[in-house]
């Protein structure tokens, strides 16, 4: 019996049309279908996860290295440039004040001034000139205000020196006009040069304090990026373990370990550096600011005391200014922290004791001057006696100078420690990041090859 094929119920030519339709499918549509199928596949997911890990790890590592290197460079710059400029500005003010006090004191002596006063004046002028040159060479081109102040002080220093020399020449020959020249010179110093020097010091001191405040905070942004990268590595390992049914991925474990080490290193070094920077602010910059302000007030009070004698003031104008300066000085000294670990505590105690003796000598000078005994009053003001104003002022100034030096040592040592902690972290962050990058590649590449 011969079996025959059942007749087809499909319309004639439909098979040929279906085949032709398959040949006419849009290639773009086919590519989109293939792309969607690939994106939904496990290899695509692994590739996307790998790219995300690489991006996060490299970004976190390079941001950490850049942040650390930037902080270290800035702290080094504080030690090499910013802080020395601030100290030079403080020295400039002090040198100008000492020069004015020496010139005034020499004038009170009458006739040919004592050699030690002449030497003090000359040395102070030389120090001021040197600080002007140093500060001018160290300032950034963008620091227009500081450059303007330095230029004005330099110009007026020449004028001041000329007026003092003219006053000295007239004083030697007994011409009363010498007092007028000295008064003009001192007015220039007190109303123009010293205020500009004080403003310059305030600008430079502010730069140091601002830098310390900015870097007393840990690098939170870099730390957060590293933490995100570490969490992403751990999550991807869990995902891959479920997909591949393998518990451990040595490459990703290596990347996670490197990232964890970098996170811990950044935490420890960043926090230690921040603490040291904050300590430099609280135990260095702030005490130094208060002690410098006290020394400036003491120098201003001393200048007013000697000018009273030069101009033989009987109206009390100089006394009023002296009382204002001395009251502020007394407040600074009495309110200074007295804890055992307070920087400059012993120096301030010495200064306060000397200030008490100076106040007594000043009152004694005023009592003698009120009786019309100028010579004896001048002896109390500028004489060599240990209880006279000159010796007590010197004791105040020396104590405050020692306190400033102590505070500066604390500032510089703490800033140096803050920078030293970060020394190897920048390069270490790059090395760990590159190892983590290699670990990601090593961990994902075998999984991808399994789907070829």
C-alpha positions as CSV (number, residue, x, y, z in Angstrom):
1,X,0.0,0.0,0.0
2,X,1.5,3.4,-1.0
3,X,1.0,6.3,1.5
4,X,0.4,9.6,-0.1
5,X,1.2,12.9,1.5
6,X,-1.9,14.7,2.8
7,X,-2.8,17.7,0.7
8,X,-1.6,20.9,2.3
9,X,-4.2,23.4,3.5
10,X,-1.7,26.3,3.3
11,X,-2.4,28.6,0.4
12,X,-0.3,28.1,-2.6
13,X,3.0,30.0,-2.4
14,X,2.7,30.9,1.3
15,X,5.8,29.0,2.3
16,X,7.8,30.9,-0.3
17,X,6.4,34.2,1.0
18,X,7.3,33.4,4.6
19,X,10.9,32.6,3.6
20,X,11.1,35.9,1.7
21,X,9.7,37.8,4.7
22,X,12.4,36.3,6.9
23,X,15.0,37.5,4.5
24,X,13.5,41.0,4.4
25,X,13.8,41.7,8.3
26,X,15.3,45.1,9.0
27,X,19.0,44.7,10.0
28,X,18.7,47.6,12.5
29,X,15.8,45.8,14.3
30,X,17.8,42.7,14.4
31,X,20.8,44.5,15.9
32,X,18.6,46.1,18.5
33,X,17.2,42.7,19.5
34,X,20.7,41.3,19.7
35,X,21.8,44.3,21.8
36,X,18.9,43.8,24.2
37,X,19.6,40.2,24.4
38,X,23.3,40.9,25.2
39,X,22.5,43.6,27.8
40,X,20.2,41.1,29.6
41,X,22.9,38.5,29.6
42,X,25.3,37.6,32.4
43,X,28.5,38.7,30.6
44,X,27.0,42.2,30.1
45,X,26.1,42.5,33.7
46,X,29.6,41.4,34.7
47,X,31.1,43.9,32.3
48,X,29.0,46.7,33.7
49,X,29.9,45.8,37.3
50,X,33.6,45.6,36.4
51,X,33.5,49.1,34.7
52,X,31.7,50.5,37.7
53,X,34.2,49.1,40.1
54,X,37.2,50.3,38.1
55,X,35.6,53.8,37.9
56,X,34.9,54.0,41.6
57,X,38.3,52.5,42.7
58,X,40.4,54.7,40.4
59,X,38.4,57.8,41.2
60,X,38.6,57.2,45.0
61,X,42.4,56.4,44.8
62,X,43.3,59.4,42.7
63,X,41.2,61.8,44.7
64,X,42.8,60.5,47.9
65,X,46.3,60.9,46.5
66,X,45.6,64.4,45.1
67,X,44.0,65.5,48.4
68,X,46.9,64.1,50.5
69,X,49.5,65.6,48.3
70,X,47.7,69.0,48.2
71,X,47.4,69.0,52.0
72,X,51.1,68.1,52.5
73,X,52.2,70.7,50.0
74,X,50.1,73.4,51.7
75,X,51.4,72.5,55.2
76,X,55.0,72.6,53.8
77,X,54.3,76.0,52.3
78,X,53.1,77.2,55.7
79,X,56.4,76.2,57.2
80,X,58.6,77.6,54.4
81,X,56.7,80.7,53.4
82,X,53.4,81.7,55.0
83,X,54.5,81.5,58.7
84,X,57.9,83.1,58.2
85,X,56.3,86.0,56.4
86,X,53.9,86.5,59.3
87,X,56.8,86.4,61.7
88,X,58.8,88.8,59.6
89,X,55.8,91.2,59.6
90,X,55.7,91.0,63.4
91,X,59.4,91.6,63.5
92,X,59.0,94.6,61.2
93,X,56.5,96.2,63.6
94,X,58.7,95.5,66.6
95,X,61.8,96.9,64.8
96,X,60.0,100.1,63.8
97,X,58.7,100.5,67.4
98,X,62.1,99.9,68.9
99,X,63.7,102.4,66.6
100,X,61.1,105.1,67.5
101,X,61.5,104.4,71.2
102,X,65.3,104.4,71.0
103,X,65.3,107.7,69.0
104,X,62.9,109.3,71.6
105,X,64.9,108.0,74.5
106,X,68.2,109.3,73.1
107,X,66.6,112.7,72.6
108,X,65.5,112.8,76.2
109,X,69.1,112.2,77.2
110,X,70.1,115.5,75.7
111,X,73.3,116.4,73.8
112,X,75.3,113.4,72.5
113,X,73.1,110.3,72.9
114,X,74.6,107.3,74.7
115,X,76.3,104.8,72.3
116,X,74.0,101.9,73.3
117,X,70.9,103.9,72.3
118,X,72.5,104.9,69.0
119,X,73.4,101.2,68.4
120,X,69.9,100.1,69.3
121,X,68.4,102.6,66.9
122,X,70.7,101.7,64.1
123,X,70.1,97.9,64.6
124,X,66.4,98.4,64.7
125,X,66.4,100.4,61.4
126,X,68.6,97.7,59.8
127,X,66.3,94.9,61.0
128,X,63.2,96.8,59.7
129,X,64.9,97.2,56.3
130,X,65.9,93.6,56.1
131,X,62.3,92.5,57.0
132,X,61.0,94.8,54.3
133,X,63.2,93.1,51.7
134,X,62.4,89.6,52.9
135,X,58.7,90.2,53.0
136,X,58.7,91.8,49.6
137,X,60.5,88.8,48.0
138,X,58.2,86.3,49.7
139,X,54.8,87.7,48.9
140,X,52.7,86.3,46.1
141,X,52.0,88.5,43.1
142,X,48.3,88.4,43.9
143,X,48.7,89.8,47.4
144,X,48.2,93.4,46.3
145,X,47.3,94.8,49.7
146,X,50.4,93.5,51.4
147,X,52.6,94.8,48.6
148,X,51.0,98.2,48.8
149,X,51.6,98.3,52.6
150,X,55.3,97.3,52.2
151,X,55.9,99.9,49.5
152,X,54.4,102.6,51.7
153,X,56.3,101.6,54.8
154,X,59.6,101.5,52.8
155,X,59.0,105.0,51.4
156,X,58.1,106.4,54.7
157,X,61.0,104.7,56.5
158,X,63.4,106.9,54.5
159,X,61.5,110.0,55.4
160,X,61.4,109.0,59.0
161,X,65.2,108.3,59.1
162,X,65.9,111.7,57.6
163,X,63.7,113.5,60.2
164,X,65.4,111.7,63.1
165,X,68.8,112.6,61.8
166,X,67.8,116.2,61.5
167,X,66.4,116.1,65.0
168,X,69.5,114.5,66.4
169,X,71.8,117.1,64.7
170,X,69.7,120.0,66.2
171,X,69.6,118.3,69.6
172,X,73.4,118.0,69.7
173,X,73.8,121.7,69.1
174,X,71.1,122.7,71.6
175,X,68.6,124.0,69.0
176,X,65.0,123.7,70.3
177,X,63.8,123.0,66.8
178,X,65.1,119.5,67.2
179,X,62.1,118.6,69.3
180,X,59.8,119.6,66.4
181,X,61.6,117.4,64.0
182,X,61.5,114.5,66.4
183,X,57.8,115.1,67.0
184,X,57.1,115.1,63.3
185,X,59.1,111.8,62.9
186,X,57.4,110.2,65.8
187,X,54.0,111.3,64.5
188,X,54.8,109.8,61.1
189,X,55.8,106.5,62.8
190,X,52.8,106.4,65.2
191,X,50.0,107.5,62.8
192,X,51.2,105.9,59.6
193,X,54.1,103.4,59.6
194,X,53.2,101.4,62.7
195,X,49.5,101.1,61.8
196,X,50.5,99.9,58.3
197,X,52.9,97.4,59.8
198,X,50.2,96.2,62.2
199,X,47.8,95.8,59.3
200,X,50.5,93.9,57.3
201,X,51.0,91.6,60.3
202,X,47.3,91.0,60.7
203,X,47.0,90.0,57.0
204,X,49.9,87.5,57.2
205,X,48.7,86.2,60.5
206,X,45.2,85.7,59.1
207,X,46.7,83.6,56.2
208,X,48.4,81.3,58.6
209,X,45.3,80.9,60.8
210,X,43.0,80.4,57.8
211,X,45.2,77.6,56.5
212,X,45.3,75.9,59.8
213,X,41.5,76.1,60.2
214,X,40.9,74.7,56.8
215,X,43.3,71.8,57.3
216,X,42.2,71.0,60.9
217,X,39.2,69.1,59.3
218,X,39.8,65.5,58.0
219,X,39.5,64.9,54.3
220,X,35.9,63.7,54.5
221,X,35.3,63.7,50.7
222,X,38.2,61.4,49.9
223,X,37.3,59.2,52.8
224,X,33.7,58.9,51.7
225,X,34.7,58.0,48.1
226,X,37.0,55.2,49.4
227,X,34.3,53.9,51.6
228,X,31.8,53.8,48.6
229,X,34.4,52.0,46.5
230,X,34.9,49.4,49.3
231,X,31.2,48.8,49.7
232,X,30.8,48.4,46.0
233,X,33.5,45.8,45.9
234,X,31.9,43.8,48.6
235,X,28.4,44.0,47.0
236,X,29.8,42.9,43.6
237,X,31.5,39.9,45.2
238,X,28.2,38.8,46.7
239,X,26.5,39.2,43.3
240,X,29.2,37.3,41.5
241,X,29.1,34.6,44.1
242,X,25.4,34.1,43.3
243,X,25.9,34.1,39.6
244,X,29.0,31.9,39.4
245,X,28.2,29.8,42.5
246,X,31.7,30.3,43.7
247,X,32.2,31.6,47.2
248,X,35.6,33.4,46.8
249,X,37.0,35.6,44.1
250,X,40.7,36.1,44.9
251,X,41.1,39.1,42.5
252,X,38.2,41.0,44.1
253,X,39.3,40.0,47.5
254,X,42.7,41.5,46.7
255,X,41.1,44.7,45.5
256,X,38.9,44.9,48.6
257,X,41.9,44.4,50.9
258,X,43.9,47.2,49.2
259,X,40.9,49.6,49.4
260,X,40.3,48.7,53.0
261,X,44.0,49.3,53.8
262,X,43.8,52.7,52.0
263,X,40.6,53.6,54.0
264,X,42.2,52.8,57.3
265,X,45.5,54.5,56.4
266,X,43.5,57.6,55.3
267,X,41.5,57.6,58.5
268,X,44.5,57.3,60.8
269,X,46.8,59.6,58.9
270,X,44.1,62.1,58.1
271,X,42.8,62.3,61.7
272,X,46.3,62.5,63.2
273,X,47.2,65.3,60.7
274,X,44.0,67.1,61.5
275,X,44.6,66.9,65.2
276,X,48.2,68.2,64.8
277,X,47.0,71.0,62.7
278,X,44.3,71.9,65.2
279,X,46.9,71.7,68.0
280,X,49.1,74.1,66.0
281,X,46.1,76.5,65.9
282,X,45.2,76.3,69.6
283,X,48.7,75.9,71.0
284,X,50.6,78.0,68.5
285,X,48.7,80.6,66.4
286,X,46.2,81.7,69.0
287,X,48.7,82.2,71.9
288,X,51.1,83.8,69.5
289,X,48.4,86.2,68.4
290,X,47.6,87.2,72.0
291,X,51.3,87.5,73.0
292,X,52.1,89.6,69.9
293,X,49.2,91.9,70.6
294,X,50.4,92.3,74.2
295,X,53.9,93.1,73.0
296,X,52.7,95.7,70.6
297,X,50.6,97.3,73.3
298,X,53.6,97.4,75.6
299,X,55.7,99.1,72.9
300,X,53.0,101.6,72.1
301,X,52.7,102.4,75.8
302,X,56.4,102.9,76.1
303,X,56.5,105.2,73.2
304,X,53.7,107.4,74.7
305,X,55.6,107.5,78.0
306,X,58.8,108.8,76.4
307,X,56.9,111.2,74.1
308,X,55.3,112.8,77.2
309,X,58.8,113.7,78.3
310,X,60.0,114.9,74.9
311,X,57.1,117.2,74.5
312,X,56.8,118.0,78.2
313,X,53.1,117.4,78.0
314,X,51.1,119.0,80.8
315,X,47.6,118.5,79.4
316,X,47.5,114.8,80.0
317,X,47.0,113.8,76.4
318,X,49.8,111.3,76.5
319,X,48.7,110.0,79.8
320,X,45.2,109.3,78.4
321,X,46.8,107.2,75.5
322,X,49.1,105.5,77.9
323,X,46.2,104.6,80.2
324,X,44.3,103.2,77.3
325,X,47.2,101.0,76.0
326,X,48.1,99.9,79.5
327,X,44.6,99.0,80.4
328,X,44.3,96.7,77.3
329,X,47.7,95.3,78.1
330,X,46.7,94.5,81.6
331,X,43.5,92.8,80.4
332,X,45.5,90.6,78.0
333,X,48.0,89.6,80.6
334,X,45.5,89.0,83.4
335,X,43.1,87.0,81.1
336,X,45.7,84.8,79.6
337,X,45.1,81.1,80.2
338,X,47.0,79.9,83.3
339,X,46.5,76.1,82.9
340,X,49.6,74.0,83.5
341,X,49.9,73.1,79.8
342,X,49.1,76.6,78.5
343,X,51.8,77.8,76.1
344,X,53.7,80.9,77.4
345,X,52.1,80.7,80.8
346,X,55.4,81.2,82.7
347,X,56.5,84.0,80.3
348,X,53.2,85.8,80.8
349,X,53.6,85.6,84.6
350,X,57.0,87.2,84.3
351,X,55.6,89.9,82.0
352,X,52.8,90.6,84.4
353,X,55.2,91.0,87.3
354,X,57.4,93.3,85.3
355,X,54.3,95.2,84.2
356,X,53.4,95.9,87.8
357,X,56.8,97.3,88.4
358,X,56.6,99.4,85.3
359,X,53.3,100.9,86.3
360,X,54.7,101.9,89.6
361,X,57.7,103.5,87.9
362,X,55.4,105.4,85.5
363,X,53.3,106.7,88.4
364,X,56.5,107.8,90.2
365,X,57.7,109.6,87.0
366,X,54.4,111.5,86.7
367,X,54.5,112.6,90.4
368,X,58.1,113.9,89.9
369,X,57.2,115.6,86.6
370,X,54.2,117.2,88.2
371,X,56.6,119.0,90.6
372,X,58.5,120.3,87.6
373,X,61.6,118.2,88.1
374,X,62.1,117.1,84.5
375,X,65.7,115.8,85.0
376,X,64.7,113.4,87.8
377,X,61.5,112.3,85.9
378,X,63.6,111.6,82.8
379,X,66.0,109.5,85.0
380,X,63.1,107.4,86.2
381,X,61.9,106.9,82.6
382,X,65.1,106.1,80.9
383,X,67.6,105.6,83.7
384,X,69.5,102.3,84.4
385,X,67.9,101.6,87.8
386,X,66.4,98.1,88.1
387,X,63.1,99.6,89.3
388,X,62.9,102.3,86.7
389,X,60.6,102.3,83.6
390,X,63.3,101.3,81.1
391,X,64.4,98.2,83.0
392,X,60.8,97.1,83.7
393,X,59.7,97.7,80.1
394,X,62.7,95.7,78.9
395,X,61.6,92.9,81.3
396,X,58.1,93.0,79.9
397,X,59.3,93.0,76.3
398,X,61.8,90.2,76.9
399,X,59.2,88.0,78.6
400,X,56.6,88.5,75.8
401,X,59.3,87.9,73.2
402,X,60.2,84.6,74.9
403,X,56.5,83.7,75.0
404,X,56.1,84.4,71.3
405,X,59.1,82.3,70.5
406,X,57.6,79.4,72.5
407,X,54.3,79.7,70.8
408,X,56.0,79.8,67.4
409,X,57.9,76.6,68.2
410,X,54.7,74.9,69.1
411,X,53.1,76.1,65.9
412,X,55.9,75.0,63.6
413,X,56.5,71.7,65.3
414,X,52.8,70.7,65.1
415,X,52.5,71.8,61.5
416,X,55.6,69.8,60.7
417,X,54.1,66.8,62.4
418,X,50.9,67.2,60.5
419,X,52.8,67.3,57.2
420,X,55.1,64.4,58.2
421,X,52.2,62.1,58.9
422,X,51.1,62.5,55.2
423,X,54.5,61.9,53.7
424,X,54.1,58.4,52.3
425,X,50.3,58.4,52.0
426,X,50.1,60.1,48.6
427,X,52.3,57.6,46.8
428,X,50.9,54.7,48.9
429,X,47.4,55.6,47.8
430,X,48.4,55.4,44.1
431,X,50.1,52.0,44.6
432,X,47.2,50.5,46.4
433,X,44.8,51.9,43.8
434,X,46.7,50.3,40.9
435,X,46.9,47.0,42.8
436,X,43.1,47.2,43.4
437,X,42.6,47.9,39.7
438,X,44.6,44.8,38.7
439,X,42.7,42.8,41.3
440,X,39.4,43.8,39.6
441,X,40.6,42.7,36.2
442,X,42.0,39.4,37.5
443,X,38.8,38.7,39.4
444,X,36.4,39.4,36.5
445,X,38.3,38.2,33.5
446,X,38.0,34.5,34.2
447,X,34.2,34.8,34.8
448,X,33.8,36.5,31.5
449,X,35.7,33.9,29.6
450,X,33.3,31.2,30.9
451,X,30.6,32.7,28.7
452,X,32.6,32.7,25.4
